[in-house]
Amino acid sequence: MATIKLLIVVMSLTMAIATDLPSNWKVCSRSLPAEQLTKCLDTAVTDVVTSLGGGLKSLRILPIEPLSVDSVNIGGTQGSVTLKQEYKNIKLYGLTKGIKLYNHHLDVDNGCLLTSDSINPQVDFVADYKIEGKVLLLPVKGSGRSNITMYDLKSHNEISCEKYEKNGETYLKIKKYGVKFSPARINLQFDNLFNGDKILGPQLNNFINENSELLFKELQGPYEETFSQVFTQLSNEVFSRVPLNKIFPPE
């Protein structure tokens, strides 16, 4: 399973008083008819995520383009790909650039659930890596720099939440952020495989990319869990500061 620790994404984790959303953020009344609410959220959430790339001083959120992550560890998977992976000094690029979110469905009054779909033109996972194991029957071992690139990354997002009271206001908290990935294409580059062997390293990188769909399928769950933790953290940075009725007004 993946374990993750975010670097300092915000300057402060809590605020004593309620905060307003930025005045240029569009808000959508949760009393709108379903079709109108979906269209409103499609536009509003896409704009919000895009704006977070450069950070947001009013909510004390630092820039997330790129997003820094301390480490991710993935244990040896079972099946045709058995790789123990360690990633450090991670930078995630493309989480906000060109993103489009759509097909939103919101229900915070009965069940507290938000679902949506999204597409990113390109997301790069750049990190120092250490891997050991097998891909099919081929041994894999190395450490160095890596870049895992997902092109036209489609995602389905399913968020469950809960309400809580603070200083007389109702807030939301994300309990679970489920995400499912479906990239059109994946490119994987691991430098210094087999201690920099100039023959085996390039050959294995070529083999990995020729079988990238198989490799991604085996490792998809841990990668999705990693991104889920990132998205949960970022979402709660906003929800913990701004009351529910200011994010999704009842009227």
RODO-2510 file (C-alpha; in nm, 4 decimals, decimal comma):
residues 251
     n   res          X          Y          Z
     1     m     0,0000     0,0000     0,0000
     2     a     0,1089     0,3561    -0,0534
     3     t     0,2011     0,5839     0,2326
     4     i     0,2264     0,9561     0,1808
     5     k     0,3287     1,2660     0,3723
     6     l     0,2558     1,6077     0,2238
     7     l     0,5097     1,8832     0,2649
     8     i     0,3816     2,2155     0,3924
     9     v     0,0969     2,2906     0,1533
    10     v    -0,0542     2,5604     0,3708
    11     m     0,0850     2,8169     0,6108
    12     s    -0,1626     2,7279     0,8844
    13     l    -0,3800     2,4212     0,9371
    14     t    -0,6528     2,5864     1,1415
    15     m    -0,8157     2,9265     1,1692
    16     a    -1,0118     3,0546     1,4647
    17     i    -1,2856     3,2276     1,2674
    18     a    -1,4827     3,1530     0,9534
    19     t    -1,3389     3,2733     0,6243
    20     d    -1,5119     3,3849     0,3062
    21     l    -1,4397     3,2376    -0,0330
    22     p    -1,2473     3,4636    -0,2721
    23     s    -1,4866     3,7088    -0,4354
    24     n    -1,3995     3,5850    -0,7856
    25     w    -1,4960     3,2242    -0,7050
    26     k    -1,8323     3,1256    -0,8427
    27     v    -2,0697     2,9656    -0,5906
    28     c    -2,3575     2,7324    -0,6712
    29     s    -2,6743     2,7123    -0,4638
    30     r    -2,7433     2,3551    -0,3653
    31     s    -3,1160     2,4236    -0,4119
    32     l    -3,0745     2,4557    -0,7897
    33     p    -3,2427     2,1921    -1,0079
    34     a    -3,0062     1,8993    -1,0663
    35     e    -2,9171     1,9846    -1,4265
    36     q    -2,8486     2,3511    -1,3475
    37     l    -2,6460     2,2589    -1,0401
    38     t    -2,4317     2,0197    -1,2441
    39     k    -2,3548     2,2858    -1,5047
    40     c    -2,2794     2,5441    -1,2379
    41     l    -2,0428     2,3128    -1,0502
    42     d    -1,8690     2,2036    -1,3702
    43     t    -1,7641     2,5630    -1,4314
    44     a    -1,7069     2,6660    -1,0705
    45     v    -1,4953     2,3690    -0,9604
    46     t    -1,2817     2,3736    -1,2747
    47     d    -1,2057     2,7423    -1,2123
    48     v    -1,1277     2,6773    -0,8446
    49     v    -0,8860     2,3919    -0,9114
    50     t    -0,7127     2,5911    -1,1840
    51     s    -0,6728     2,8918    -0,9531
    52     l    -0,5136     2,6805    -0,6790
    53     g    -0,2160     2,6156    -0,9053
    54     g    -0,0739     2,9530    -0,8071
    55     g    -0,1822     2,9308    -0,4447
    56     l    -0,4338     3,1392    -0,2567
    57     k    -0,3200     3,3844     0,0104
    58     s    -0,6690     3,4493     0,1490
    59     l    -0,7034     3,0818     0,2436
    60     r    -0,3330     3,0430     0,3226
    61     i    -0,2839     2,7796     0,0547
    62     l     0,0574     2,7723    -0,1093
    63     p     0,0971     2,7033    -0,4838
    64     i     0,0295     2,3421    -0,5815
    65     e     0,1758     2,3622    -0,9329
    66     p     0,3889     2,1698    -0,8870
    67     l     0,2754     1,9917    -0,5724
    68     s     0,5536     1,8662    -0,3438
    69     v     0,5163     1,5309    -0,1703
    70     d     0,7688     1,3943     0,0763
    71     s     0,7540     1,0223     0,0019
    72     v     0,5492     0,7357    -0,1349
    73     n     0,6197     0,3691    -0,0583
    74     i     0,4545     0,0868    -0,2512
    75     g     0,5022    -0,2696    -0,1302
    76     g     0,5647    -0,5596    -0,3644
    77     t     0,2470    -0,6223    -0,5636
    78     q     0,1209    -0,9687    -0,6513
    79     g     0,0898    -1,0983    -1,0068
    80     s     0,2948    -1,0473    -1,3208
    81     v     0,4464    -0,7283    -1,1784
    82     t     0,6115    -0,7585    -0,8380
    83     l     0,7899    -0,4339    -0,7611
    84     k     0,8823    -0,2813    -0,4280
    85     q     0,8977     0,0917    -0,4931
    86     e     1,0183     0,3882    -0,2889
    87     y     0,9772     0,7447    -0,4135
    88     k     1,1139     1,0583    -0,2448
    89     n     1,1380     1,4308    -0,3220
    90     i     0,8298     1,4026    -0,5404
    91     k     0,6944     1,6769    -0,7634
    92     l     0,3510     1,6403    -0,9223
    93     y     0,3072     1,8534    -1,2335
    94     g    -0,0137     1,9114    -1,4265
    95     l    -0,2735     1,8658    -1,1516
    96     t    -0,4259     2,2049    -1,2354
    97     k    -0,3013     2,2918    -1,5859
    98     g    -0,5682     2,2442    -1,8504
    99     i    -0,7863     2,0392    -1,6171
   100     k    -1,1571     2,0085    -1,6872
   101     l    -1,4033     1,8803    -1,4271
   102     y    -1,7530     1,7796    -1,5334
   103     n    -2,0557     1,5640    -1,4579
   104     h    -2,0839     1,6865    -1,0983
   105     h    -2,3498     1,5493    -0,8650
   106     l    -2,3866     1,7021    -0,5205
   107     d    -2,5860     1,5927    -0,2178
   108     v    -2,4752     1,7432     0,1127
   109     d    -2,8196     1,7314     0,2752
   110     n    -2,8892     1,3592     0,2305
   111     g    -2,5811     1,1431     0,2502
   112     c    -2,3113     1,4080     0,1987
   113     l    -2,1756     1,2861    -0,1334
   114     l    -2,0052     1,4618    -0,4267
   115     t    -1,9131     1,2858    -0,7507
   116     s    -1,7474     1,4153    -1,0659
   117     d    -1,5312     1,3255    -1,3621
   118     s    -1,2200     1,5051    -1,4775
   119     i    -0,9540     1,5032    -1,7451
   120     n    -0,5956     1,6298    -1,7282
   121     p    -0,3978     1,6655    -2,0535
   122     q    -0,0781     1,5531    -1,8804
   123     v     0,0266     1,4663    -1,5248
   124     d     0,3943     1,4071    -1,4415
   125     f     0,5100     1,2224    -1,1297
   126     v     0,8796     1,3152    -1,0975
   127     a     1,0829     1,1750    -0,8095
   128     d     1,3929     1,0047    -0,6766
   129     y     1,3161     0,6340    -0,6914
   130     k     1,4362     0,2987    -0,5683
   131     i     1,2793    -0,0177    -0,7091
   132     e     1,3444    -0,3883    -0,6896
   133     g     1,1444    -0,6838    -0,8182
   134     k     1,0233    -0,8290    -1,1463
   135     v     0,8184    -0,7246    -1,4486
   136     l     0,6857    -1,0454    -1,6008
   137     l     0,9957    -1,2661    -1,5696
   138     l     1,2536    -0,9884    -1,5984
   139     p     1,4373    -0,8708    -1,2863
   140     v     1,4239    -0,4970    -1,2187
   141     k     1,6574    -0,3090    -0,9870
   142     g     1,7721     0,0503    -0,9734
   143     s     1,7732     0,3888    -0,8060
   144     g     1,7906     0,7409    -0,9409
   145     r     1,5489     0,9869    -1,1016
   146     s     1,2166     0,8791    -1,2452
   147     n     0,9326     1,0346    -1,4415
   148     i     0,5937     0,8663    -1,4736
   149     t     0,3795     1,0593    -1,7224
   150     m     0,0073     1,0006    -1,7749
   151     y    -0,1460     1,1551    -2,0872
   152     d    -0,5140     1,2506    -2,1232
   153     l    -0,5744     1,1238    -1,7727
   154     k    -0,9445     1,0651    -1,7120
   155     s    -1,0516     1,0308    -1,3499
   156     h    -1,3738     0,9479    -1,1717
   157     n    -1,3980     1,1111    -0,8299
   158     e    -1,6311     0,9981    -0,5534
   159     i    -1,6180     1,1962    -0,2316
   160     s    -1,7966     1,1105     0,0912
   161     c    -1,8109     1,3715     0,3655
   162     e    -1,9540     1,4571     0,7042
   163     k    -2,0813     1,7751     0,8653
   164     y    -1,9584     1,9178     1,1926
   165     e    -2,0156     2,2326     1,3960
   166     k    -1,7480     2,4903     1,4778
   167     n    -1,8057     2,8332     1,6301
   168     g    -2,1762     2,8162     1,5487
   169     e    -2,1186     2,7324     1,1812
   170     t    -2,1568     2,4064     0,9879
   171     y    -1,8490     2,2785     0,8046
   172     l    -1,7734     1,9836     0,5782
   173     k    -1,4963     1,7293     0,6225
   174     i    -1,3895     1,4789     0,3582
   175     k    -1,4003     1,1271     0,5014
   176     k    -1,3043     0,9420     0,1841
   177     y    -1,1901     1,0602    -0,1563
   178     g    -1,2100     0,7734    -0,4023
   179     v    -1,0454     0,8236    -0,7415
   180     k    -1,0220     0,5905    -1,0398
   181     f    -0,7717     0,6590    -1,3185
   182     s    -0,7959     0,5860    -1,6900
   183     p    -0,5006     0,7360    -1,8816
   184     a    -0,4949     0,7203    -2,2610
   185     r    -0,1200     0,6586    -2,2559
   186     i     0,1559     0,6166    -1,9979
   187     n     0,5289     0,6778    -2,0319
   188     l     0,7708     0,5583    -1,7651
   189     q     1,1363     0,6583    -1,7415
   190     f     1,3704     0,5219    -1,4744
   191     d     1,7268     0,6520    -1,4905
   192     n     2,0225     0,4488    -1,3628
   193     l     1,8611     0,1056    -1,3821
   194     f     2,1103    -0,1698    -1,3003
   195     n     2,3541     0,0917    -1,1672
   196     g     2,3581     0,2808    -1,4957
   197     d     2,4247    -0,0133    -1,7255
   198     k     2,4116     0,1468    -2,0727
   199     i     2,2712    -0,1648    -2,2368
   200     l     2,0384    -0,3202    -1,9796
   201     g     1,8954     0,0130    -1,8567
   202     p     1,7624     0,1418    -2,1918
   203     q     1,6454    -0,2060    -2,2888
   204     l     1,4428    -0,2410    -1,9703
   205     n     1,2950     0,1098    -2,0058
   206     n     1,1853     0,0180    -2,3584
   207     f     1,0382    -0,3090    -2,2349
   208     i     0,8540    -0,1333    -1,9518
   209     n     0,6997     0,1163    -2,1938
   210     e     0,6042    -0,1531    -2,4426
   211     n     0,4124    -0,3134    -2,1543
   212     s     0,3073     0,0109    -1,9829
   213     e    -0,0633    -0,0762    -1,9777
   214     l     0,0097    -0,4038    -1,7989
   215     l     0,2436    -0,2320    -1,5549
   216     f    -0,0058     0,0454    -1,4819
   217     k    -0,2873    -0,2029    -1,4244
   218     e    -0,0801    -0,3828    -1,1604
   219     l     0,0191    -0,0590    -0,9858
   220     q    -0,2991     0,1424    -1,0422
   221     g    -0,4452     0,0823    -0,6952
   222     p    -0,1442     0,2188    -0,5013
   223     y    -0,1145     0,5181    -0,7353
   224     e    -0,4853     0,5972    -0,6924
   225     e    -0,4507     0,5723    -0,3151
   226     t    -0,1605     0,8174    -0,3246
   227     f    -0,3552     1,0751    -0,5258
   228     s    -0,6614     1,0176    -0,3075
   229     q    -0,4659     1,1220     0,0010
   230     v    -0,3329     1,4297    -0,1779
   231     f    -0,6820     1,5353    -0,2927
   232     t    -0,8322     1,4724     0,0521
   233     q    -0,5706     1,6962     0,2125
   234     l    -0,6206     1,9773    -0,0377
   235     s    -1,0012     1,9640    -0,0256
   236     n    -1,0077     1,9761     0,3516
   237     e    -0,7809     2,2805     0,3528
   238     v    -1,0684     2,4737     0,1925
   239     f    -1,3586     2,3004     0,3692
   240     s    -1,2003     2,3476     0,7145
   241     r    -1,1831     2,7240     0,6634
   242     v    -1,5067     2,8134     0,4865
   243     p    -1,8515     2,7183     0,6242
   244     l    -2,0802     2,4951     0,4207
   245     n    -2,3372     2,7684     0,3532
   246     k    -2,0685     2,9911     0,1998
   247     i    -1,9380     2,7162    -0,0303
   248     f    -2,2766     2,5696    -0,1265
   249     p    -2,5417     2,8274    -0,0295
   250     p    -2,8874     2,6814     0,0512
   251     e    -3,0564     2,9466    -0,1670
***
